[in-house]
């Protein structure tokens, strides 16, 4: 009886678990409607209008309309359904997708990255390698050896990656313009507003509202995003079925590819020239792959295959049926095909859907900028992580206003949906082509598949994309130049920042001081050691930065406990918290010199809040005790000593006792330190004038009542705790980067631009959340 009861209990728990998993998948699929598929679902507003423009205005008959629908159907099926929903969703980077994820995998497995800050310990991260990807036992392919050997190929691939990233940013400016203009175009029918200046003003008001909503916090109304898009999809689904039944049920025959041949036979060269209009039916598809990490594969496939794809196909089919009997309405086919009774409700829903889809595209541009910055490919900007309902979203004020200005300029300057469509289509097409190219490389270099499979993938999808690109090449002077110019500007900025960052890093590497030189000075380092903790921020993972010796040369005194902190980005999406800190020692124990490498992924939020000091102390204390116990797991040998990921220890967090106490008690600051009374009063005065510090909680550490085999371990831990109580000072280099006087013009321009961006951009102190009261800047001149 007991065994039967246990089996029944196990079966019931399995059923509950399956129900929970199903509800989670359905909820993620529900969320994806509002944050991924808005852009794609708005395409029916302008696709037919873009196809039958210019030369094709006079070529309007049933076969031409059916041929256009056949092109739309097969493009949607091959690009959106087969390439993205079936193939690309399966080639994720530990659950992440998009151009940045593909480039990250190539950097890990083929060493594409130009910044030489790779460490062997990075490869031990649990998220570094994926099952089925390349491993060390497989000999490298000739292509991999060629790329790793030639620096010019790495630069070319970096530029190609930056091109795709720039186009994602351009889409964030172009999509609001075309979506808003196309959604209010229905006013030409019912409200009889034919004056383009009036429509342009209305569009500008809505565009400004879109970006102001981002600034004010679109997450406050984000709960309404999925219902709006679902309502929009149901609306176009029912309108499509209505038009098929009412106007031309024979439109189902246009699913045959034979009508594609008929289309080009009727339209001739004009059909090829306007082929780019067909590609607009898949714009927005790449969001499904780019935001894969937030919604997973299965929910996205369910949402696209079961809802998005059928609704779009029936809507395009319904428009084709309507146009086959109403050829003159092609310039406003969507709104003309709506029954009069439903016009205003549908118009309202389309306007709301345009707002929602624009919000998601703008947020995608923010996310791309943040990830590029993690790879040192974008200047430092303010990133606000305060989304409550939208997972993982970021708001960047500077980019928001830049995109708004570009979107307004496009809306007013062009004012024509067809011309904006050319710009919008080219931007999306380049993103899709870059994705195809990087995926083809990843098939060989990351997943170790044969060259034949990679070529088959590239030829199958790349040939289609090149065909569309050849059509768009004739539209460059008719609006298509906009994304090319914008991406060129963004790329110059991004490449200059990456180039300057790399030159600065190499300069630091070349001018670093050897550990032996410092250790030869003795435990006191030839200076006065005062109580406290000094955190030396540096980009170097090994050696002693020149800024430290420069500081000691001018002021021969420093803190008793010195920690060299290196914050670096590893080419993985996320680094687990327990693997983030890599701790080591420099020299003998009596020197009290430590090194901490903080490793972040390109999607990690690098917020070093008030608990960073506490985390650091906990990790160093754990390292000290593990070192005394002879622990060597997850350790890396180096010239400085051994580096270890101490949080993987089962005893982490049990070595020290922590207690929280308010920074202020009864209006007086309580600090246990050796500072003079005058310094204490000055510090208390400064902290009272800083409201954000009043509520700051300070963690106090105490040793456990444990008998240590080596009394020096207890002594070292006591010194660490006392240094934390005394206070920590942050030392960071205040660098001025200049090009050498004999540098070529291109190099001078890049370095001067990099220096200008560093000077006028967001300071690293703010990005690292270093308290100003504890900051020490060391001036350094770089001649690269």
N, C-alpha and C positions, 0 to 999 in steps of 0.2 A: 504494500500500500504506500509506503514511504517513497519507494522508487517511482511509482506512478504519479504521486503528488509532485515529486521533484521534476519529473518530465513535463507535467502540465505547467508547473511554474516556469520552467525554462522556455517552453513554447510560448507562454503568454508574454514573457519578457522579450522574446524575439519579435513577436507581433508588435509590441509597443515600440521597440527600437525601429522596426521597419516603418511604422506609421510616422515616427518622429523624423526619420530620414526623408520620407516622401513629403512631409509638410515643409521641411527645410528646403528641399529642392524646388517645390512649388512656390515658396515664398521668394527664393532667389530669382526664379523665373519671372515672378510678378514684379519684383524690383527692377529687373533688367529692362522691362518695357519703358520705364520712365527715364532711365539713365543711359541706355545704349541705343535703342532702336528708333528714337524720335527722328533723327536725321534721315534714316533710310525710309521711314514711313511717310515722310513729307514729299518724297520725290514725285508722286503722281501729280502734284500741283503744277509742275513745269516741264516734264519730260517731253510730252507730245508737242508742246509749243516750241521747244528748242529744236526738235527734229525737223518739223515742218516750218522752218524759217528761211529767210533769204531766198535762195534758188528754188527751194521745194515748196514755196507758197503756191505756185501754179501747178504743181504735180500732186493733185489730191484726187484719188479715186479709191475704190474699195480695196483693190489689190495692194496699193501703196500703204493704206492704213493697216491692213492685215499684215503686210510685210514688216512694218515698223513694230507692230505688236510681237511678231515672231522674233525679231531681233531682241526686243526687250525681254521676252520670256527666256530665251536661250542665254542671254548675257546674265540675267538674274540667276539662272540655274547653274551655269558654269562657274561664275565668279563668286557669287554669294553663297550658294548652296554647296557646291562641290569643293571649291578651293578653301573657303573660310569655315563653313559649318562642319564639313566632313574632315578635311585634311589639317588645316592650320590649328584648329582647336585641339588637335591631338599632339601637336609638336610644341607643347608648352615648356617653359623653363621653371620646373618645380611649381607649376600652377600659374605662372605669369606668362603674359603674351605681349605682343607688340614689337615695334621696331627696336626699342631699347632692350627688350628681353633677348631678341635674336643677336644683337650686337654683343650683349653681355655674355651669351654662351660662346660666341666666337672668341671673345677676349679670354675666356677661361680655358678653352680647349685648343685654341690655335695661337694664343698670345698676340692678339691684334692690338692690345693696349699699348700706347706709346709712352705712358708714364711708367718708369721702371721702379715701381714700389711694391712689386709682387714678392711675397714671402712663401716659403715652402709650407709654413703652418696654415696659410690660407686654404690650401688644398685639403686640409683635414676638417674643414667646416662640414657639417652635416648637409648643408644646402648647396655645397659647391658642385658636386657631381650628381647627375640624375641617372637612374637605372636605364641602361641602353645607350648612354652617351659614351664618348671616348674615354678610355682609361689608359694607364701608363703601360699596360702589357701589350697593347696593340701598336705595332710600328707605325710611325707617322707616314702619311701619304706624301707623294712628291709635291702636290699642290701645297700642302701644309708646310713642308720644308722650304718651298720657294717663298711663301708669304712671310714666314718667320725670318728668313734670311735677308729679304729686301725691304728696307725701311720705306721706300717709295710706295710699295703696294699697301703697306699699313696706312700711309697718309691718304692714298686714294680711297681706301675703304672707309676711313674716318670721314672724308669729305662726302662720300656717298651716303653714309649714315646720317651725317648732319643735314644733308639735303632732304632726306625723309622727315627728320625732326622739324626742320624749318617749315616744311609744307603742312605739318600738323598744326603749327602755330598759325600759319596763313589761313587754314580752314577755320580756325577759331574766330577770324575776322570776317571771312567771306560768308560763312554759313548764316549768321544773323541777318546779313543784308538780303540774301536771296530768299530766305525763308519768310521774312517779314514782308518783302515786296510781293512775293507770290501769294501769300495768305490774304493780303488786302486787295488783291487784284479783282476779287469778286465785286468790289464796290463799283466797278465799271458797268456791271450789269444792272444791279438793283438800284443803287444810289445815283446812277448815271454820272459818276465822276470820271470824266475823261481827261481832265487837266492833269498832266504828269507832275506838275509842280506841287499840286495839292497832295497827290499820292506820295510824293517824295517827302513832304513835310510830315505827313502821318507816319511814314516809315521811320523817319529820323527820331520822332518822339518815342516810338516803340523800341528802337534800337538803344536809345539812351536809357530807357527804362530797364532793358535787359541787363545792361552792365551796371547800372545803379543797384539793381537787385542783387547782383553778385557781391557788390561792395557792402550792402546792408545785411547780407546773409540769406542766400537763396535756400539754405538748409531749413529755414523756418517754415517754408511752405513746400519742402521737398516731399512730404507725405502725399501731396496731391499729384505729383508727377506721373506715377504709373497709372492711376485712374484716368487721367486726361488722355494719355497715349492709347490706352485700351479703348476708351470711348471713341477716339479718332479712328482706330483700326476697325472697330465694329461698324462705324459710320461708312467708311470707304468700302468695306466688305459688302454691306447691304446695298449701297448705291451701285456697286459693280454688278451684283446679281440682278438688280432692278433694270439696269441698262441692257444687260445681255438678253433678258426675257422680253423687254419691250421693243428694242430696236433691231437686233440682229442675232438670233440664236446660232446662226451659222458661223459665228466668230470662233467657235471651238476648232474649226478646221485650220485656223491660222497657227495652231501649235506646231504644225508641220514645218520643218526647215525649208520646204519647197517655196514658201512665201518669202523667205529671205532672198532667194534667187530672183523671184518676181519683183521684189522691191528694187534691187540694184538694176534689173533690166529696165524698169520704168524710170528710175531716177538718174541712172548713169553716174557721171562724175559728181553731180550734186548730192547723191546719196552718200558717197564716200566723204565728201566735204562736211556733211552734217552728221556723220556717224558719231561724233562726240556727244551729240544730244542723247544718244542711246545709253552711253556710259553713265549718264546722270541717274539712271534707275538703280545703280548699285552704290552711289555715294553714301557714305555712312556705314558701309559694311565692315570696314576695318576696325570700327569701334568694338565690334564683337570680339575681335582678337586682341585689341589693345587693352581692354579692361577685363580680360579673362580672369585675372587674379581675384577680382572682387566677387565674381558670380559663378565660377567653375564651368566645366565643360557641359555637363548634363543639363543643368537649367537653361543654358544658352541654346543648346540644341533643341530642347523642348519648346522654348519660346519661339525660336526662329522657324523650325520645321512645322510646328503645329499651329502657329498663329500668324507670324509675320509673313512668311512665304505665301501661304494660301490667300491671305487678305490682299497682298500686293498683286499677285497674279490675277485674281478676279477683278480688282480695280482697274488694272491696265486693260484687261479683256473687255470690261464694261465700257471704258472710254473708247476703245477701238470700235465696239459695236455702235456706240452713239455717233462717233465721227463718220462711220461708213454711210450714215444717213443724213448727217449734218456737216458736210465738208467745210462750210464757211466758218464754223465755230472752233476751228483748230487752235486759234490763238488764245482761246480761253476755255479749252475743252472741259476742264474739271468742273468749274462752276456752272458752265452751260448745261452740263449733263445732270445737274441736281434738280429734282422736282421742285417747283416753285414753293410749295408749302414748307419744304425743309431747308430753304436757302439760308435764312438767317441763323437757325440753330447750327447748321453745318459751318457757316462762316465763323461763328463764335468759337466753335470747337477747333477749327483750323488755326485761328489766331492764337488760342491757348496752346495748341500743339507746337506752333512755331516758337513760342516763348520757351516751352519746356525743352524742346530739342536743342535750342540755342544754348540754354544753360548747360546742358550736358557737354556740348562741343567745346564751349569756353573752358569748362572745368578740365576737359581732356588736354587742352593746350597748357593749362597751369601744371598739370601732372607731368607733361612732357618736359617743360622747362625745369621743373624740380629734379627730374631724373637726369637730364643733361648736365645740370649743375653738379650732381653727384659724380659724374665722370669728368669734371673740370672742363666742361664744354659750354658753360654759360656763366656770366657774371653773378656775383652774389646779389640776391634780391630778397625782399621780405616775404616770407611764406607763413601764412596763417593757417593753423590746423585746428579748426574749431567746428568741424562738421559733426552734427549729432546723428543725422539720419542717413546721410550719404557716406558710405564706408570709404575711408582712405582718401577723401578729397582734400584739395589744397586750394587756398585763395592767395593770389599774388597781386597786390594792388597795382604795382607799376605795369605789369603785363596787361592787367584788366583795362587800364586807361589807354594804353597804346593800342590794344585791339579795338577799343571803342572808337578812337580817332580814325583808324584805318577803315573800320566798318562804315562810319558816317561819310568818309571821303568817297568810298566806293558807291554808297547809296546815292549820294548827291551827284558825284562826278559822272557815273555811268547811267544810273536811273533806268536801266533796261535789263529785264530779266535774262534775255538771251546773252548779252555781253557779260553780265555777272556769272551766268552759267558757264561760259567759256573759261573764265578765271577759276571758278569753283571746281569745274571738271578736271582741269589740268592739275590743280593742286592734289585732288584725290587720286588721279591717275598716277602721278609720280609716287605718292605714298604706296599705292598698290604695287607698282613696279619695283620699288626699293624692297618691299616685303618679299616679293618673288625672288629677287636676286639674293638677298641675305638668307632666305630659306634654302635656296639651292646650294649655297656654300655650307650651310649648317648640315644638310643631308650628307655631305662628304666628310666634313671636318669634325662635326659634333656627334652625329649618329652613326658614323662609320659605314654608310651605305655606299653602293657602287656608283661610279661616275655615270653609268647609264640611267640610273634612277634620277639622279640630280638633273641630267640633261633632259630627260623626259618631262620632269616637272617644269623646268625652265622653258622648254619649247612649247609645252601644252598651254601654259598660262601666259608666259612672256610674249609669245607670238600674238595672242589676242590683244594684250595690252599695248604692244608696239603698233598694231593696226589702229587702235583708237588714238594712240599718240601721233601717228602720222596724220590723222584727220585733224587733231587739235593743233598741229603745227601751222595750219593755215588760218587759225583763229588767234594767233598771237597778237596781231595788230588790232584785233577786235575785242579787246579785254583780256586776252590770254597772257598779256605781258605783266599783268599785276602780280600774280604769285611769283613769277620769275624774278621781278625786281625786288619784291619784299623778301623772298628767300635769299637773294644775293646779299641784301643788307644784313639780315639776321646771320647768315653764314659767315660773313666777314667778322662780325662781332664775336660769334661763337668760336671760330677757328683762331682768331687773335687771342682770345682768352685762354684757349687750350694751349696754344703755342707759348704764350707768356708764362703760363703755369708750369709747363714742361721745362722751359729754360730756367726758371727760378728754382725748380726742384733740382735740376742738374747742377746749377751753381752751388746750391746748398750741399749737394753730394760731394762736389769737388773741393769745397772749402771747409768741410766738417773737420773737426779735430779728432784725432785718433784717441781711443779710450786709454791706450797705454800712456799717452802724454799727460792726460789728466790724472791717472792713477799714480804716476811717478811723483806727483806733488805731495803724496801722503794723505792720511785720513782727513786732515783739515783742508786739503786742496790749496794750501798756501794762503788761505784767507781766514777771516774771523767767521766762525759758525755760530749763528744766533738761534735761539729757540723759535720754532715755527716750521711750517711746511712750504716749500717753494715748488710750484708746478710750472715747468718749462714747456711751453707749447712749441712743437716743431713738426714739420712735415716728414722728418726722417725717422725711419724705423730702426736704424742702426747708427752708431757713432754719436758724437757730441756736437750739437749745432754751434755754428760760429757765433750766434747771438749770445750764447751763454758765456763764452770766453770774452766776448766784447763787453758784456756787462761786468764781469769780474775785473777786467782791466781798468775800467773807470771807477768801480766801486768794489774794492776788495773785501766784501763781506756778503755772506748769504746764509740761508736757513740751514738748520741742522739736518732736516730731512729734505732730500731733493728727488723729485719725480719728473722724468722726461715723458711728457704726454704727446702721443702721436695719434691724431684722429684721421683715419683713412677710410676710403670707400673700397670695398671688395666687390668685384663684378658678380654679385649675386643679388637677388631681389631683396631678401631679408636675412639678417644674421640673428639666430636665436639669442635671446638675452643671456643665457648661461654660457654662450660661447663668444660673447662680444669683447670681453676684456682679456687681453694677453699680458701677463705680468712677468717681469724678470728683474734681475739684479745686475748692477754694473759694479764690478770690482768686488773686493772683500766686504764682509758684513760691516766692518767698522766704518766704512765710508758713508753708509746710509744713502746710497744712490740707487734709485729704482727706475725702471722703465715700464710704462703702461701704454699699450697699443689698443686704441678703441676702434673696433672694426664695425662698420655700418654697411648695409646693403643700399642699393640705389633707390629703394622705396622706403627705407627706414626714415623715420622722423628723427633728425639729429637734435633733439631737445635735451641739452645738458642742464636740467633744472637744478634746484637747490640740493638735490640728493646726489649729485655727481661726486662731491667730496666724500660723502658717506660711502657710496659704492666703491670709490677708489680705496679708501681706508680698509674696508672690509676685504677687498681683494688682495691688497698688500699683506694684511695680517694673515689671511689664509695661506698666501704664498710662503710667508716666513715660517709658518708652522709645518706646512707640507714639505718644505725644503729640509727642515730639521728631521722630519720623519723619513726622509729619503724618497719622497714621491717623485716620480719622473713621467707619469702618464701625460699624454698630450703635450709634451714639452718639445721645444725646439732649441737646438744648440746654436749659439752665435758667438761672435767675438766678445760680446758684452756679458755673456753668461748663458743661462737657460731661461727660456720664456715658457710659461705654462698657462693653460686655461684652467684656472683654479675653481671656477664655479661648477665644474663637472664633478668635483669632489663631493662625496655623500655627506661630509661633515660641514659643508659650507654654511655659514650663518650661525653656527653653534659655538664658535670660538670666543666671540665677544658678546658682552651684554650691551644692549642699546636701550637708552631711555630718552624720551622727548621732553624738552622743557622750553617754555616760551622764551623768546629772545629778550623780552622786557618783563621785569617783575616789579610791580609797584612803581613804575616810572623810572626805574634805574636799571641800567644794563649790567648783567652779571656775566663776567668773563673770567675764567680761570686761566690766567696767563702771566708771563713775566714782563708784560708791557708796563711802562711807567704810568703813574696816575694821570699825567697830562695826556698821554696818548690814548688812554682808556676814555677820558672825558671827550677828547676830540672825536674818537670813533663813535661814542654814544650820541654825541651831538649830530653827527652826519647821519646815523641810522634813524634818529628821530625825525630828521627832515626828509627821509625817504619813506613814504607810506607803505611801499611794497615790502620793506624790510621789517616793519613792525610785527606783521603776522607770520614772519618766517620762523619756522620751527628748527631748533638746533638739536642735533642728535649727539648725545654724550655716550662715549664708549667706556666700558669697564671690562677688565679681565675676569675670566671665570676663575673660580678657586680650584685651579688645577696645578698639580705638581709637575714641573717641567724637568725633564732629564738634563737639559742643558740650561743653566741659569742665564746664559747670554740670549736665549730666545725670549725669555720674559723681559729682560732688559731692553731688547730691541722693540718689543711690542709696547712696553711702557713709554719709550721715547716716541713711538709713532702716535700713540694716543695723546701724549702731552703736546706733540706738535700740532695735532688736529685741534686740541682745545685752545692752544695759543692763537691759531689762525693760519689761514693759507693765503699765499700771495701768488698771483698768476702773472707769469712773465711771458710776453709775446713779442715777436719781432715786428717793428714798425718799419716796413721796408719801402725803399724807393727804387724802382726798377728802371734802368735806362739802357739804351742800346749803345754799344761801343761806337766811337766816333767814325771808325772805318767800315761800319756795317753797311750792306747794300740797302737800297731804298725800301724794298719790300719788308725787310727785317726791321728797319727803323720804324716804319709805319705800324707794323704789328705790335712791336714792343711799346711804342708811344700810345697806341690805342689801349693796350692792356694796362699800362700805367694810369691812363686817364680813367678807365673803368674801375680800377682798384681805388683810386682816389675819390671818385664820386659815387661809387656803389656802396652797398651795405658793408659795414666794417666787420671783420671776422670776430671781433669781441662780442658783437651783438648776436651773431650766429651761434657762438659757443655759450651764450648766456653767462659771460664772465661779469661778476659784480664790479662796478667801477671803483668801489672803495678798496678793492684788493688787487687792482690792475697795475702792472708795471710794464711800460713799453720800452723796448730797446731799439733805437734807430739803427737801420742797416741800409747801406747802399749796394745795389746790385748792378753791375755792368756786364750785361750778357751779350 
